[in-house]
Amino acid sequence: QVQLVESGGGLVQPGGSLTLSCAASGFTASNYAMSWYRQAPGKERELVARIWSRSSVKIYADSVKGRFTISRDNAKNTVDLQMNSLKPDDTAVYYCYALIGTISSWGQGTQVTVSS
């Protein structure tokens, strides 16, 4: 059974850092593209970062380039999102996503709140 479980969210002050982790089970995450999305209140869900399989090519939303880094830990079967220089506009629920063949899988989400 494919499952994605996010962790690491919380409350942080502007300029602070957080690392989100997505634990994958039921499949080998390194064999698939893995993504982080976010959804702020009243807004549509948007792609934050994606890392492709094998080549590990990465893409980022313009709003997070230079501040966020997506990476894999193949030994743990996880995908992490290191978030630095956080801004209030980064406040959202962050979701892990993977497309396994024709199966679209989402985690339950983890709340990130950036506020003083």
N, C-alpha and C positions, 0 to 999 in steps of 0.2 A: 504494500500500500504506500503510495507516494504521499509524503507529508513534509511540510515546511514549517518550522517553528522559529519565530523571531524573538530576540531578546536584546537588552541593552538600552532600551529607551528610558526617558526620564526628564526631569526638569534641570535645565542648565541656563546659566546667565549668558547674555550676549558676549560673543568672543570666546566662549568656552568650547569644549570638545566632548564628543561622545563616540563610542564605537558600537555599532549595531552588528549582531551576528545572526545568521540564518542557518539553522541546523537542518540538513536534509536527511531524509530516511526513505527507504524503499527504492532508491536509485543512487547511482554514482554521479554526484553533482559535477565533477570535472569533465564528464562526457557531454554536458549540455551547457548552452548559454544560460546564465543566471542573471537576474535583474532585481534592482530595487526600485520601487515606485513609492510615491507618497500622495496623500490626499489631505488637503487642508479643508476646514469647515467652509461649506458653500462653494467649493471648487471641484473641478474634475480631477480624477486620479492622473498623475503625470509620471513619466519615466524620469528617474533620477540618475541611474547608472546601470550599465550592462557590461558583463564580461563574457566573451565568447569562449567556447570550448577550444581545447588544443592550442590554438594560436594565442589565446588569452588577450586578444584585442579588446580594448575597453573604450566605451563612449560615456559621455557625461552630458547632462543638461547644462545649457549655458550658465544657468543661475548658480551652479555648484562647482563649475570648473575651477581648478586651483585650490579648492577648499575640501572637497570630498575625494576619497580614494576607495575604489572597490578592489577586493582581493579574495583569493581562495586559500583555504587551508585544506589541502587534499587529504591529509592524514586524519583530520577531524570531520571531513565531508561537510564543511561549512563555507559560507561566503560572507565576508565581513564588509561593512561600510564604515570607514573611518571618516568622521565629520569634524572638521576644524573651523575656527572662526565663525561659529554659528551665529545666525541672525534671527530676529523675531519672525521674519518671513519663512524660515525653515520649519516653523511649528506645523506639525502635521502628524497623521498616522502613517508610519512607514511599513510597506509590505514587501515581502520577498516573493518572487515569481519565477516559475520555470515552465517551459513547454516541453513535455516529455512525450515525444511522438505527437499524437493528437490530443493528449491530456493536458489541459491548462490548469496549473496548480498555483494556488495562492496560500500564503501564510495568513495567520489571524491578525497580524499587524501589531506594531508596538508604537506607543505614543511618544513623540518627542515634543517638548515644550521649551521654547527659548524665551525667557522672560527675566527681567530684573525684579 
